[in-house]
Amino acid sequence: MTDIRDTPISILVSNKKKVIYVSPNSTVSDTLGTMNAANITGVPLFSDETGWTGFISVLDILAYVALFTHTKQDQQLEQPDTVHQFANLDRPVSDLLTISSETVSELWNAYGPE
């Protein structure tokens, strides 16, 4: 039996009629729409200029929305306006690739459970 890791990707997708991807400039909202319409939970980012840029999953988007939109007791915490404005479904989906694990950790420490 052949190990799937040794199989070229061209063989794995050769029987597919269409490879689904989104542009890095697609909005988060449009990306969710594409995934929903295709009944998939993740999608690669591809552009003619730069080629493959990355991969976004529904979990990436959920983490983005959870960490950058909803914070614990917003009215009682002093928060920079950038935190409130950052989670925007009209942002390019490629922006989610630039969210560092350090940023997520800082926000989780500041606004996560006690």
N, CA, C and O atoms as a printed pandas DataFrame, in Angstrom:
     atom_number atom_name residue_name chain_id  residue_number  x_coord  y_coord  z_coord
0              1         N          MET        A               1    0.846   -1.178    0.000
1              2        CA          MET        A               1    0.000    0.000    0.000
2              3         C          MET        A               1    0.891    1.241    0.000
3              4         O          MET        A               1    1.859    1.318    0.757
4              5         N          THR        A               2    0.563    2.193   -0.840
5              6        CA          THR        A               2    1.339    3.422   -0.948
6              7         C          THR        A               2    0.943    4.403    0.150
7              8         O          THR        A               2   -0.238    4.589    0.442
8              9         N          ASP        A               3    1.946    5.020    0.746
9             10        CA          ASP        A               3    1.708    6.046    1.758
10            11         C          ASP        A               3    1.212    7.305    1.052
11            12         O          ASP        A               3    1.837    7.768    0.099
12            13         N          ILE        A               4    0.094    7.857    1.513
13            14        CA          ILE        A               4   -0.500    9.036    0.861
14            15         C          ILE        A               4    0.451   10.226    0.861
15            16         O          ILE        A               4    0.361   11.092   -0.010
16            17         N          ARG        A               5    1.353   10.277    1.822
17            18        CA          ARG        A               5    2.319   11.379    1.870
18            19         C          ARG        A               5    3.295   11.329    0.707
19            20         O          ARG        A               5    3.938   12.332    0.397
20            21         N          ASP        A               6    3.414   10.176    0.059
21            22        CA          ASP        A               6    4.293   10.034   -1.100
22            23         C          ASP        A               6    3.556   10.275   -2.412
23            24         O          ASP        A               6    4.161   10.202   -3.482
24            25         N          THR        A               7    2.270   10.559   -2.344
25            26        CA          THR        A               7    1.456   10.764   -3.534
26            27         C          THR        A               7    1.478   12.234   -3.939
27            28         O          THR        A               7    1.171   13.098   -3.119
28            29         N          PRO        A               8    1.835   12.533   -5.181
29            30        CA          PRO        A               8    1.817   13.934   -5.631
30            31         C          PRO        A               8    0.405   14.523   -5.544
31            32         O          PRO        A               8   -0.581   13.834   -5.806
32            33         N          ILE        A               9    0.322   15.781   -5.178
33            34        CA          ILE        A               9   -0.980   16.446   -5.042
34            35         C          ILE        A               9   -1.759   16.426   -6.349
35            36         O          ILE        A               9   -2.989   16.381   -6.336
36            37         N          SER        A              10   -1.058   16.460   -7.476
37            38        CA          SER        A              10   -1.741   16.446   -8.780
38            39         C          SER        A              10   -2.568   15.178   -8.961
39            40         O          SER        A              10   -3.611   15.208   -9.614
40            41         N          ILE        A              11   -2.121   14.080   -8.400
41            42        CA          ILE        A              11   -2.879   12.826   -8.463
42            43         C          ILE        A              11   -4.119   12.914   -7.579
43            44         O          ILE        A              11   -5.190   12.435   -7.950
44            45         N          LEU        A              12   -3.968   13.525   -6.415
45            46        CA          LEU        A              12   -5.088   13.610   -5.474
46            47         C          LEU        A              12   -6.209   14.501   -5.996
47            48         O          LEU        A              12   -7.378   14.244   -5.708
48            49         N          VAL        A              13   -5.879   15.536   -6.753
49            50        CA          VAL        A              13   -6.915   16.462   -7.226
50            51         C          VAL        A              13   -7.247   16.285   -8.697
51            52         O          VAL        A              13   -8.062   17.036   -9.234
52            53         N          SER        A              14   -6.640   15.316   -9.359
53            54        CA          SER        A              14   -6.852   15.173  -10.798
54            55         C          SER        A              14   -8.289   14.809  -11.156
55            56         O          SER        A              14   -8.755   15.158  -12.240
56            57         N          ASN        A              15   -8.987   14.128  -10.285
57            58        CA          ASN        A              15  -10.369   13.750  -10.566
58            59         C          ASN        A              15  -11.370   14.808  -10.118
59            60         O          ASN        A              15  -12.575   14.646  -10.313
60            61         N          LYS        A              16  -10.896   15.856   -9.538
61            62        CA          LYS        A              16  -11.785   16.920   -9.075
62            63         C          LYS        A              16  -12.088   17.850  -10.246
63            64         O          LYS        A              16  -11.207   18.163  -11.047
64            65         N          LYS        A              17  -13.330   18.283  -10.334
65            66        CA          LYS        A              17  -13.716   19.175  -11.416
66            67         C          LYS        A              17  -13.203   20.587  -11.198
67            68         O          LYS        A              17  -12.901   21.306  -12.151
68            69         N          LYS        A              18  -13.107   20.976   -9.933
69            70        CA          LYS        A              18  -12.705   22.341   -9.637
70            71         C          LYS        A              18  -12.024   22.382   -8.275
71            72         O          LYS        A              18  -12.547   21.865   -7.288
72            73         N          VAL        A              19  -10.858   23.001   -8.240
73            74        CA          VAL        A              19  -10.185   23.228   -6.971
74            75         C          VAL        A              19  -10.690   24.561   -6.431
75            76         O          VAL        A              19  -10.576   25.591   -7.096
76            77         N          ILE        A              20  -11.239   24.537   -5.243
77            78        CA          ILE        A              20  -11.819   25.747   -4.653
78            79         C          ILE        A              20  -10.741   26.486   -3.873
79            80         O          ILE        A              20  -10.031   25.900   -3.057
80            81         N          TYR        A              21  -10.633   27.774   -4.138
81            82        CA          TYR        A              21   -9.700   28.636   -3.427
82            83         C          TYR        A              21  -10.273   30.038   -3.410
83            84         O          TYR        A              21  -11.230   30.328   -4.128
84            85         N          VAL        A              22   -9.702   30.903   -2.602
85            86        CA          VAL        A              22  -10.100   32.309   -2.585
86            87         C          VAL        A              22   -8.858   33.171   -2.740
87            88         O          VAL        A              22   -7.740   32.737   -2.461
88            89         N          SER        A              23   -9.072   34.378   -3.182
89            90        CA          SER        A              23   -7.996   35.354   -3.294
90            91         C          SER        A              23   -7.623   35.850   -1.904
91            92         O          SER        A              23   -8.493   35.947   -1.039
92            93         N          PRO        A              24   -6.355   36.167   -1.666
93            94        CA          PRO        A              24   -5.988   36.768   -0.377
94            95         C          PRO        A              24   -6.729   38.084   -0.119
95            96         O          PRO        A              24   -6.857   38.513    1.028
96            97         N          ASN        A              25   -7.213   38.720   -1.184
97            98        CA          ASN        A              25   -7.960   39.969   -1.038
98            99         C          ASN        A              25   -9.444   39.763   -0.784
99           100         O          ASN        A              25  -10.169   40.730   -0.549
100          101         N          SER        A              26   -9.913   38.510   -0.829
101          102        CA          SER        A              26  -11.322   38.229   -0.520
102          103         C          SER        A              26  -11.599   38.628    0.921
103          104         O          SER        A              26  -10.732   38.511    1.787
104          105         N          THR        A              27  -12.796   39.094    1.166
105          106        CA          THR        A              27  -13.145   39.463    2.536
106          107         C          THR        A              27  -13.383   38.201    3.361
107          108         O          THR        A              27  -13.627   37.121    2.822
108          109         N          VAL        A              28  -13.308   38.362    4.656
109          110        CA          VAL        A              28  -13.597   37.254    5.564
110          111         C          VAL        A              28  -15.014   36.749    5.297
111          112         O          VAL        A              28  -15.258   35.543    5.266
112          113         N          SER        A              29  -15.938   37.680    5.105
113          114        CA          SER        A              29  -17.332   37.326    4.838
114          115         C          SER        A              29  -17.471   36.522    3.547
115          116         O          SER        A              29  -18.154   35.498    3.527
116          117         N          ASP        A              30  -16.831   36.977    2.472
117          118        CA          ASP        A              30  -16.897   36.251    1.196
118          119         C          ASP        A              30  -16.258   34.870    1.306
119          120         O          ASP        A              30  -16.735   33.907    0.706
120          121         N          THR        A              31  -15.175   34.783    2.077
121          122        CA          THR        A              31  -14.503   33.496    2.273
122          123         C          THR        A              31  -15.422   32.516    2.989
123          124         O          THR        A              31  -15.506   31.347    2.613
124          125         N          LEU        A              32  -16.111   32.997    4.021
125          126        CA          LEU        A              32  -17.089   32.140    4.706
126          127         C          LEU        A              32  -18.188   31.695    3.748
127          128         O          LEU        A              32  -18.615   30.541    3.782
128          129         N          GLY        A              33  -18.646   32.609    2.894
129          130        CA          GLY        A              33  -19.668   32.276    1.910
130          131         C          GLY        A              33  -19.200   31.206    0.937
131          132         O          GLY        A              33  -19.949   30.288    0.601
132          133         N          THR        A              34  -17.958   31.329    0.488
133          134        CA          THR        A              34  -17.391   30.332   -0.428
134          135         C          THR        A              34  -17.311   28.973    0.240
135          136         O          THR        A              34  -17.669   27.957   -0.357
136          137         N          MET        A              35  -16.841   28.956    1.480
137          138        CA          MET        A              35  -16.735   27.680    2.195
138          139         C          MET        A              35  -18.110   27.072    2.430
139          140         O          MET        A              35  -18.290   25.863    2.282
140          141         N          ASN        A              36  -19.068   27.893    2.791
141          142        CA          ASN        A              36  -20.421   27.403    3.035
142          143         C          ASN        A              36  -21.033   26.829    1.756
143          144         O          ASN        A              36  -21.619   25.747    1.776
144          145         N          ALA        A              37  -20.895   27.551    0.654
145          146        CA          ALA        A              37  -21.476   27.098   -0.619
146          147         C          ALA        A              37  -20.862   25.777   -1.086
147          148         O          ALA        A              37  -21.543   24.950   -1.692
148          149         N          ALA        A              38  -19.572   25.585   -0.800
149          150        CA          ALA        A              38  -18.891   24.365   -1.223
150          151         C          ALA        A              38  -18.936   23.271   -0.162
151          152         O          ALA        A              38  -18.446   22.163   -0.383
152          153         N          ASN        A              39  -19.528   23.587    0.995
153          154        CA          ASN        A              39  -19.623   22.635    2.099
154          155         C          ASN        A              39  -18.245   22.139    2.533
155          156         O          ASN        A              39  -18.023   20.942    2.716
156          157         N          ILE        A              40  -17.321   23.103    2.694
157          158        CA          ILE        A              40  -15.968   22.791    3.140
158          159         C          ILE        A              40  -15.647   23.629    4.378
159          160         O          ILE        A              40  -16.310   24.634    4.635
160          161         N          THR        A              41  -14.647   23.226    5.133
161          162        CA          THR        A              41  -14.309   23.940    6.364
162          163         C          THR        A              41  -12.987   24.683    6.292
163          164         O          THR        A              41  -12.557   25.281    7.278
164          165         N          GLY        A              42  -12.344   24.652    5.149
165          166        CA          GLY        A              42  -11.101   25.381    4.969
166          167         C          GLY        A              42  -10.836   25.587    3.494
167          168         O          GLY        A              42  -11.354   24.867    2.640
168          169         N          VAL        A              43  -10.012   26.596    3.210
169          170        CA          VAL        A              43   -9.770   26.928    1.815
170          171         C          VAL        A              43   -8.372   27.544    1.672
171          172         O          VAL        A              43   -7.952   28.338    2.514
172          173         N          PRO        A              44   -7.656   27.175    0.604
173          174        CA          PRO        A              44   -6.360   27.808    0.372
174          175         C          PRO        A              44   -6.535   29.219   -0.192
175          176         O          PRO        A              44   -7.540   29.525   -0.834
176          177         N          LEU        A              45   -5.541   30.067    0.058
177          178        CA          LEU        A              45   -5.514   31.412   -0.509
178          179         C          LEU        A              45   -4.552   31.383   -1.686
179          180         O          LEU        A              45   -3.413   30.935   -1.557
180          181         N          PHE        A              46   -5.018   31.863   -2.838
181          182        CA          PHE        A              46   -4.204   31.822   -4.049
182          183         C          PHE        A              46   -4.421   33.089   -4.850
183          184         O          PHE        A              46   -5.548   33.560   -5.001
184          185         N          SER        A              47   -3.323   33.638   -5.363
185          186        CA          SER        A              47   -3.435   34.770   -6.291
186          187         C          SER        A              47   -2.506   34.516   -7.466
187          188         O          SER        A              47   -1.503   33.813   -7.341
188          189         N          ASP        A              48   -2.850   35.097   -8.606
189          190        CA          ASP        A              48   -2.015   34.935   -9.798
190          191         C          ASP        A              48   -0.643   35.567   -9.608
191          192         O          ASP        A              48    0.342   35.096  -10.177
192          193         N          GLU        A              49   -0.573   36.625   -8.815
193          194        CA          GLU        A              49    0.690   37.339   -8.625
194          195         C          GLU        A              49    1.644   36.611   -7.686
195          196         O          GLU        A              49    2.836   36.499   -7.971
196          197         N          THR        A              50    1.115   36.115   -6.561
197          198        CA          THR        A              50    1.987   35.543   -5.528
198          199         C          THR        A              50    1.868   34.031   -5.394
199          200         O          THR        A              50    2.659   33.418   -4.678
200          201         N          GLY        A              51    0.913   33.426   -6.056
201          202        CA          GLY        A              51    0.707   31.985   -5.929
202          203         C          GLY        A              51   -0.014   31.659   -4.628
203          204         O          GLY        A              51   -0.854   32.427   -4.157
204          205         N          TRP        A              52    0.327   30.507   -4.056
205          206        CA          TRP        A              52   -0.305   30.067   -2.817
206          207         C          TRP        A              52    0.222   30.901   -1.660
207          208         O          TRP        A              52    1.431   31.008   -1.456
208          209         N          THR        A              53   -0.696   31.487   -0.909
209          210        CA          THR        A              53   -0.333   32.382    0.192
210          211         C          THR        A              53   -0.497   31.717    1.551
211          212         O          THR        A              53    0.272   31.992    2.471
212          213         N          GLY        A              54   -1.473   30.862    1.684
213          214        CA          GLY        A              54   -1.738   30.229    2.965
214          215         C          GLY        A              54   -3.028   29.446    2.918
215          216         O          GLY        A              54   -3.563   29.160    1.847
216          217         N          PHE        A              55   -3.517   29.107    4.087
217          218        CA          PHE        A              55   -4.741   28.321    4.218
218          219         C          PHE        A              55   -5.534   28.877    5.390
219          220         O          PHE        A              55   -4.979   29.128    6.459
220          221         N          ILE        A              56   -6.824   29.068    5.188
221          222        CA          ILE        A              56   -7.720   29.585    6.229
222          223         C          ILE        A              56   -8.815   28.559    6.488
223          224         O          ILE        A              56   -9.418   28.023    5.558
224          225         N          SER        A              57   -9.055   28.300    7.751
225          226        CA          SER        A              57  -10.135   27.379    8.116
226          227         C          SER        A              57  -11.223   28.138    8.873
227          228         O          SER        A              57  -11.030   29.276    9.302
228          229         N          VAL        A              58  -12.344   27.491    9.021
229          230        CA          VAL        A              58  -13.435   28.068    9.803
230          231         C          VAL        A              58  -12.966   28.327   11.230
231          232         O          VAL        A              58  -13.363   29.321   11.839
232          233         N          LEU        A              59  -12.137   27.457   11.762
233          234        CA          LEU        A              59  -11.626   27.647   13.117
234          235         C          LEU        A              59  -10.759   28.903   13.218
235          236         O          LEU        A              59  -10.804   29.600   14.231
236          237         N          ASP        A              60   -9.970   29.200   12.183
237          238        CA          ASP        A              60   -9.186   30.437   12.168
238          239         C          ASP        A              60  -10.108   31.650   12.247
239          240         O          ASP        A              60   -9.844   32.599   12.986
240          241         N          ILE        A              61  -11.185   31.606   11.479
241          242        CA          ILE        A              61  -12.125   32.727   11.451
242          243         C          ILE        A              61  -12.869   32.836   12.778
243          244         O          ILE        A              61  -13.084   33.939   13.283
244          245         N          LEU        A              62  -13.259   31.701   13.342
245          246        CA          LEU        A              62  -13.928   31.734   14.647
246          247         C          LEU        A              62  -13.017   32.315   15.731
247          248         O          LEU        A              62  -13.467   33.100   16.565
248          249         N          ALA        A              63  -11.759   31.935   15.719
249          250        CA          ALA        A              63  -10.807   32.475   16.693
250          251         C          ALA        A              63  -10.650   33.978   16.497
251          252         O          ALA        A              63  -10.614   34.733   17.468
252          253         N          TYR        A              64  -10.560   34.404   15.263
253          254        CA          TYR        A              64  -10.449   35.831   14.936
254          255         C          TYR        A              64  -11.647   36.603   15.489
255          256         O          TYR        A              64  -11.482   37.626   16.153
256          257         N          VAL        A              65  -12.838   36.113   15.213
257          258        CA          VAL        A              65  -14.047   36.800   15.671
258          259         C          VAL        A              65  -14.127   36.780   17.198
259          260         O          VAL        A              65  -14.444   37.793   17.820
260          261         N          ALA        A              66  -13.841   35.629   17.793
261          262        CA          ALA        A              66  -13.946   35.511   19.252
262          263         C          ALA        A              66  -12.945   36.401   19.970
263          264         O          ALA        A              66  -13.295   37.054   20.953
264          265         N          LEU        A              67  -11.725   36.435   19.504
265          266        CA          LEU        A              67  -10.695   37.187   20.205
266          267         C          LEU        A              67  -10.702   38.677   19.894
267          268         O          LEU        A              67  -10.272   39.478   20.723
268          269         N          PHE        A              68  -11.177   39.059   18.727
269          270        CA          PHE        A              68  -11.066   40.451   18.333
270          271         C          PHE        A              68  -12.401   41.189   18.278
271          272         O          PHE        A              68  -12.431   42.384   17.986
272          273         N          THR        A              69  -13.489   40.505   18.550
273          274        CA          THR        A              69  -14.790   41.162   18.553
274          275         C          THR        A              69  -15.384   41.194   19.945
275          276         O          THR        A              69  -15.774   42.250   20.443
276          277         N          HIS        A              70  -15.448   40.044   20.562
277          278        CA          HIS        A              70  -16.111   39.924   21.852
278          279         C          HIS        A              70  -15.077   39.851   22.957
279          280         O          HIS        A              70  -14.200   38.986   22.950
280          281         N          THR        A              71  -15.188   40.763   23.902
281          282        CA          THR        A              71  -14.293   40.738   25.050
282          283         C          THR        A              71  -15.119   40.734   26.314
283          284         O          THR        A              71  -16.259   41.199   26.324
284          285         N          LYS        A              72  -14.554   40.218   27.362
285          286        CA          LYS        A              72  -15.241   40.104   28.637
286          287         C          LYS        A              72  -15.481   41.488   29.235
287          288         O          LYS        A              72  -14.547   42.277   29.377
288          289         N          GLN        A              73  -16.709   41.774   29.577
289          290        CA          GLN        A              73  -17.090   43.011   30.254
290          291         C          GLN        A              73  -16.483   44.243   29.582
291          292         O          GLN        A              73  -15.759   45.013   30.214
292          293         N          ASP        A              74  -16.788   44.420   28.291
293          294        CA          ASP        A              74  -16.237   45.530   27.517
294          295         C          ASP        A              74  -16.401   46.872   28.212
295          296         O          ASP        A              74  -15.489   47.699   28.193
296          297         N          GLN        A              75  -17.534   47.089   28.810
297          298        CA          GLN        A              75  -17.801   48.390   29.407
298          299         C          GLN        A              75  -16.932   48.688   30.621
299          300         O          GLN        A              75  -16.779   49.852   30.990
300          301         N          GLN        A              76  -16.361   47.671   31.247
301          302        CA          GLN        A              76  -15.567   47.884   32.454
302          303         C          GLN        A              76  -14.061   47.913   32.194
303          304         O          GLN        A              76  -13.284   48.239   33.091
304          305         N          LEU        A              77  -13.651   47.578   30.990
305          306        CA          LEU        A              77  -12.233   47.519   30.683
306          307         C          LEU        A              77  -11.814   48.681   29.792
307          308         O          LEU        A              77  -12.544   49.085   28.886
308          309         N          GLU        A              78  -10.647   49.201   30.062
309          310        CA          GLU        A              78  -10.099   50.198   29.155
310          311         C          GLU        A              78   -9.474   49.441   27.993
311          312         O          GLU        A              78   -8.550   48.648   28.178
312          313         N          GLN        A              79   -9.985   49.692   26.804
313          314        CA          GLN        A              79   -9.486   48.966   25.650
314          315         C          GLN        A              79   -9.136   49.942   24.539
315          316         O          GLN        A              79   -9.853   50.917   24.313
316          317         N          PRO        A              80   -8.047   49.684   23.854
317          318        CA          PRO        A              80   -7.739   50.535   22.714
318          319         C          PRO        A              80   -8.787   50.350   21.620
319          320         O          PRO        A              80   -9.331   49.259   21.451
320          321         N          ASP        A              81   -9.064   51.415   20.884
321          322        CA          ASP        A              81  -10.059   51.348   19.812
322          323         C          ASP        A              81   -9.708   50.286   18.782
323          324         O          ASP        A              81  -10.601   49.729   18.142
324          325         N          THR        A              82   -8.422   49.996   18.610
325          326        CA          THR        A              82   -8.040   49.006   17.606
326          327         C          THR        A              82   -8.605   47.629   17.922
327          328         O          THR        A              82   -8.892   46.862   17.003
328          329         N          VAL        A              83   -8.770   47.298   19.190
329          330        CA          VAL        A              83   -9.340   45.988   19.536
330          331         C          VAL        A              83  -10.788   45.930   19.067
331          332         O          VAL        A              83  -11.221   44.925   18.502
332          333         N          HIS        A              84  -11.537   47.002   19.299
333          334        CA          HIS        A              84  -12.943   47.021   18.878
334          335         C          HIS        A              84  -13.078   47.021   17.359
335          336         O          HIS        A              84  -14.020   46.437   16.824
336          337         N          GLN        A              85  -12.163   47.660   16.670
337          338        CA          GLN        A              85  -12.287   47.805   15.222
338          339         C          GLN        A              85  -11.622   46.682   14.449
339          340         O          GLN        A              85  -11.850   46.546   13.247
340          341         N          PHE        A              86  -10.811   45.880   15.107
341          342        CA          PHE        A              86  -10.012   44.903   14.380
342          343         C          PHE        A              86  -10.857   43.806   13.749
343          344         O          PHE        A              86  -10.661   43.482   12.578
344          345         N          ALA        A              87  -11.788   43.229   14.491
345          346        CA          ALA        A              87  -12.596   42.133   13.956
346          347         C          ALA        A              87  -13.670   42.701   13.045
347          348         O          ALA        A              87  -14.688   43.218   13.505
348          349         N          ASN        A              88  -13.429   42.597   11.775
349          350        CA          ASN        A              88  -14.319   43.166   10.785
350          351         C          ASN        A              88  -14.404   42.148    9.653
351          352         O          ASN        A              88  -13.384   41.783    9.068
352          353         N          LEU        A              89  -15.602   41.695    9.344
353          354        CA          LEU        A              89  -15.761   40.669    8.312
354          355         C          LEU        A              89  -15.515   41.194    6.910
355          356         O          LEU        A              89  -15.510   40.426    5.949
356          357         N          ASP        A              90  -15.309   42.515    6.787
357          358        CA          ASP        A              90  -14.976   43.097    5.486
358          359         C          ASP        A              90  -13.468   43.210    5.275
359          360         O          ASP        A              90  -13.027   43.693    4.233
360          361         N          ARG        A              91  -12.683   42.777    6.240
361          362        CA          ARG        A              91  -11.219   42.793    6.105
362          363         C          ARG        A              91  -10.791   41.721    5.109
363          364         O          ARG        A              91  -11.483   40.715    4.952
364          365         N          PRO        A              92   -9.661   41.921    4.434
365          366        CA          PRO        A              92   -9.131   40.855    3.580
366          367         C          PRO        A              92   -8.778   39.636    4.425
367          368         O          PRO        A              92   -8.205   39.766    5.507
368          369         N          VAL        A              93   -9.118   38.477    3.936
369          370        CA          VAL        A              93   -8.886   37.253    4.689
370          371         C          VAL        A              93   -7.388   37.040    4.940
371          372         O          VAL        A              93   -7.013   36.395    5.919
372          373         N          SER        A              94   -6.544   37.568    4.076
373          374        CA          SER        A              94   -5.102   37.411    4.274
374          375         C          SER        A              94   -4.624   38.097    5.544
375          376         O          SER        A              94   -3.572   37.740    6.075
376          377         N          ASP        A              95   -5.380   39.082    6.047
377          378        CA          ASP        A              95   -5.015   39.733    7.307
378          379         C          ASP        A              95   -5.012   38.744    8.470
379          380         O          ASP        A              95   -4.279   38.930    9.441
380          381         N          LEU        A              96   -5.818   37.710    8.377
381          382        CA          LEU        A              96   -5.869   36.723    9.445
382          383         C          LEU        A              96   -4.574   35.925    9.529
383          384         O          LEU        A              96   -4.228   35.405   10.589
384          385         N          LEU        A              97   -3.854   35.828    8.404
385          386        CA          LEU        A              97   -2.589   35.114    8.395
386          387         C          LEU        A              97   -1.516   35.862    9.168
387          388         O          LEU        A              97   -0.539   35.266    9.620
388          389         N          THR        A              98   -1.699   37.177    9.322
389          390        CA          THR        A              98   -0.670   37.989    9.976
390          391         C          THR        A              98   -0.895   38.146   11.473
391          392         O          THR        A              98   -0.101   38.796   12.153
392          393         N          ILE        A              99   -1.958   37.564   11.986
393          394        CA          ILE        A              99   -2.195   37.636   13.427
394          395         C          ILE        A              99   -1.212   36.684   14.100
395          396         O          ILE        A              99   -1.296   35.468   13.928
396          397         N          SER        A             100   -0.306   37.231   14.847
397          398        CA          SER        A             100    0.727   36.402   15.459
398          399         C          SER        A             100    0.181   35.689   16.694
399          400         O          SER        A             100   -0.798   36.122   17.303
400          401         N          SER        A             101    0.827   34.607   17.039
401          402        CA          SER        A             101    0.428   33.894   18.249
402          403         C          SER        A             101    0.688   34.757   19.480
403          404         O          SER        A             101    0.006   34.607   20.494
404          405         N          GLU        A             102    1.671   35.660   19.401
405          406        CA          GLU        A             102    1.934   36.571   20.516
406          407         C          GLU        A             102    0.761   37.522   20.716
407          408         O          GLU        A             102    0.363   37.782   21.852
408          409         N          THR        A             103    0.201   38.043   19.624
409          410        CA          THR        A             103   -0.951   38.939   19.723
410          411         C          THR        A             103   -2.131   38.218   20.334
411          412         O          THR        A             103   -2.803   38.758   21.212
412          413         N          VAL        A             104   -2.390   37.006   19.880
413          414        CA          VAL        A             104   -3.496   36.221   20.415
414          415         C          VAL        A             104   -3.272   35.967   21.904
415          416         O          VAL        A             104   -4.207   36.088   22.695
416          417         N          SER        A             105   -2.055   35.619   22.293
417          418        CA          SER        A             105   -1.748   35.360   23.702
418          419         C          SER        A             105   -1.946   36.611   24.551
419          420         O          SER        A             105   -2.484   36.536   25.656
420          421         N          GLU        A             106   -1.509   37.764   24.035
421          422        CA          GLU        A             106   -1.685   39.015   24.776
422          423         C          GLU        A             106   -3.163   39.319   24.997
423          424         O          GLU        A             106   -3.564   39.697   26.098
424          425         N          LEU        A             107   -3.969   39.156   23.957
425          426        CA          LEU        A             107   -5.398   39.426   24.084
426          427         C          LEU        A             107   -6.064   38.411   25.001
427          428         O          LEU        A             107   -6.931   38.770   25.797
428          429         N          TRP        A             108   -5.668   37.154   24.898
429          430        CA          TRP        A             108   -6.254   36.129   25.759
430          431         C          TRP        A             108   -5.931   36.429   27.222
431          432         O          TRP        A             108   -6.789   36.295   28.094
432          433         N          ASN        A             109   -4.699   36.832   27.480
433          434        CA          ASN        A             109   -4.314   37.177   28.858
434          435         C          ASN        A             109   -5.075   38.391   29.364
435          436         O          ASN        A             109   -5.446   38.439   30.537
436          437         N          ALA        A             110   -5.315   39.371   28.502
437          438        CA          ALA        A             110   -5.994   40.588   28.910
438          439         C          ALA        A             110   -7.497   40.390   29.067
439          440         O          ALA        A             110   -8.101   40.946   29.984
440          441         N          TYR        A             111   -8.107   39.601   28.180
441          442        CA          TYR        A             111   -9.568   39.534   28.151
442          443         C          TYR        A             111  -10.145   38.144   28.365
443          444         O          TYR        A             111  -11.364   37.974   28.370
444          445         N          GLY        A             112   -9.286   37.154   28.542
445          446        CA          GLY        A             112   -9.763   35.778   28.717
446          447         C          GLY        A             112  -10.288   35.544   30.116
447          448         O          GLY        A             112  -10.398   36.480   30.908
448          449         N          PRO        A             113  -10.610   34.312   30.425
449          450        CA          PRO        A             113  -11.146   33.993   31.750
450          451         C          PRO        A             113  -10.094   34.252   32.825
451          452         O          PRO        A             113   -8.890   34.172   32.583
452          453         N          GLU        A             114  -10.582   34.561   33.997
453          454        CA          GLU        A             114   -9.659   34.844   35.103
454          455         C          GLU        A             114   -9.170   33.572   35.727
455          456         O          GLU        A             114   -8.384   33.611   36.674
